[in-house]
Amino acid sequence: ERMRAVNPVLNAVTLDLGEEALVRAQELDAERSRGGRTGPLFGVPVTIKDNVDVKGQRTPNGVVAFAGVIAPEDSPVVRNLRNAGAVIVGRTNTPEFSIRAMTANPLYGLTRNPWDERVTCGGSSGGAGVAAAIGIGPIAHGSDIGGSLRFPALHCGVAGLKPTPS
């Protein structure tokens, strides 16, 4: 409900997976009631940046030419999140090829800063930063090579974590 209430103005989420998330949450609850493993992120809503593969979904990375590219499998980070019990509620916006410090692209448009429309939300994980800041989910996946997590965290007032590769 939160995502659907705030996203039309902010444009952080490019693909609403709310219905699928409810089904997944019910599956997790059923598994738990049978004594199954819950995982450390059991039931936690997360968003995934549009440049990372989620099985059966498009991975456009902000590029019009990639709008129809469908992922055959989950990327390792998505697989790990799912195995930990996380529930994917949406995909977040990124600039084309995830290479600019502001989040806008010709495919999905501009993602707005949740606190001041005169200020960028940062990039390239701007959709993720906005999603976390505005309460769409407590965890928003992003990626960072040159500041793509750190800039949105700064501009949106959230904590960004760039773990080491190993």
C-alpha positions in Angstrom: 0.0 0.0 0.0 2.8 2.4 0.9 4.5 1.8 -2.5 1.3 2.5 -4.4 0.6 5.6 -2.4 3.9 7.4 -2.8 5.4 6.0 -6.1 3.2 7.9 -8.6 4.8 11.2 -7.5 8.4 9.9 -6.8 8.8 7.3 -9.5 11.2 5.2 -7.5 9.7 1.8 -8.4 9.4 0.8 -12.1 7.7 -2.5 -11.6 5.2 -3.1 -8.8 5.5 -6.7 -7.6 3.0 -6.2 -4.7 0.7 -9.0 -5.8 3.5 -11.5 -6.2 4.9 -10.4 -2.9 1.7 -11.2 -1.1 1.7 -14.7 -2.7 5.3 -15.2 -1.6 4.6 -14.0 1.9 1.7 -16.6 2.1 4.1 -19.3 0.9 6.7 -18.3 3.5 4.0 -18.4 6.3 2.9 -21.8 5.2 6.5 -23.1 5.1 7.0 -21.7 8.6 3.8 -23.4 9.9 5.2 -26.7 8.6 8.4 -26.1 10.6 10.4 -25.0 7.6 13.5 -22.8 7.7 12.6 -19.1 7.9 15.9 -17.3 7.2 17.3 -14.1 8.7 15.2 -11.9 6.4 12.0 -13.8 6.8 9.2 -11.8 5.3 11.2 -8.6 4.9 10.1 -6.5 1.9 12.9 -5.6 -0.4 13.3 -3.8 -3.8 15.7 -4.8 -6.5 17.5 -2.3 -8.8 16.5 -2.6 -12.5 20.1 -3.6 -13.5 20.0 -7.0 -11.8 18.4 -10.2 -13.0 15.2 -11.5 -11.3 14.0 -14.7 -13.0 11.1 -14.1 -15.3 11.3 -10.3 -15.1 12.8 -7.7 -17.5 16.2 -6.2 -16.7 16.2 -3.0 -18.7 18.9 -1.1 -16.8 17.1 2.2 -17.9 17.7 1.4 -21.6 14.8 1.4 -24.0 16.5 -1.2 -26.2 16.6 -3.6 -23.2 13.0 -3.2 -22.2 12.1 -6.6 -23.4 15.1 -8.5 -22.0 13.7 -11.2 -19.7 16.1 -12.8 -17.1 16.3 -16.6 -17.3 17.5 -16.9 -13.7 18.0 -14.9 -10.6 21.3 -13.1 -10.1 23.3 -14.4 -7.1 22.3 -11.4 -5.0 18.6 -12.0 -5.7 19.0 -15.7 -5.0 20.7 -15.0 -1.7 18.0 -12.5 -0.6 15.3 -15.0 -1.5 17.1 -17.8 0.4 17.3 -15.5 3.4 13.5 -15.2 3.3 13.2 -11.7 1.8 10.2 -10.8 -0.3 10.7 -8.7 -3.4 8.0 -6.0 -3.7 9.3 -4.0 -6.6 12.1 -3.0 -9.0 13.7 0.4 -8.7 14.7 3.0 -11.3 18.3 3.7 -12.5 19.8 5.9 -15.1 20.7 4.4 -18.5 23.3 1.7 -18.0 23.5 2.8 -14.3 26.2 5.3 -15.0 25.0 8.7 -13.9 24.8 10.5 -10.6 21.1 11.3 -11.1 18.3 8.9 -11.7 16.5 9.5 -15.0 16.1 7.6 -18.2 14.0 7.7 -21.4 12.3 4.4 -20.4 10.9 5.3 -17.0 11.7 9.0 -16.5 12.9 10.9 -13.5 13.0 9.7 -10.0 12.3 12.5 -7.6 14.0 13.2 -4.2 11.5 12.4 -1.5 12.3 15.5 0.6 13.0 18.3 -2.0 12.0 18.2 -5.6 14.7 20.8 -6.4 17.4 18.3 -5.4 18.4 15.1 -7.2 17.9 11.8 -5.5 21.3 10.8 -6.7 22.3 7.8 -8.8 22.7 5.3 -10.0 20.7 3.6 -7.2 18.4 6.6 -6.9 15.2 4.5 -7.0 16.6 2.3 -4.2 17.5 5.3 -2.1 14.1 6.8 -2.5 12.4 3.5 -1.8 14.2 3.1 1.5 13.8 6.7 2.5 10.0 6.8 1.9 9.3 3.5 3.6 8.5 1.2 0.6 10.8 -1.4 2.3 13.5 -1.4 4.9 16.0 -2.9 2.4 16.6 -1.6 -1.1 19.1 -3.4 -3.3 21.5 -1.2 -5.2 25.0 -1.4 -6.7 28.0 0.8 -6.4 31.2 1.2 -8.4 31.7 5.0 -8.3 29.2 6.2 -5.7 26.0 4.7 -6.9 24.9 3.8 -3.4 26.6 6.5 -1.5 25.2 9.4 -3.5 21.5 8.3 -3.2 22.0 7.6 0.5 23.4 11.2 1.0 20.6 12.8 -1.0 17.8 10.8 0.5 18.9 10.7 4.1 19.4 6.9 4.5 22.3 4.7 5.3 24.0 3.0 2.4 26.2 -0.1 2.8 28.8 -1.1 0.2 30.1 -4.4 1.4 33.5 -5.7 0.3 33.5 -8.2 -2.6 34.6 -11.2 -0.5 
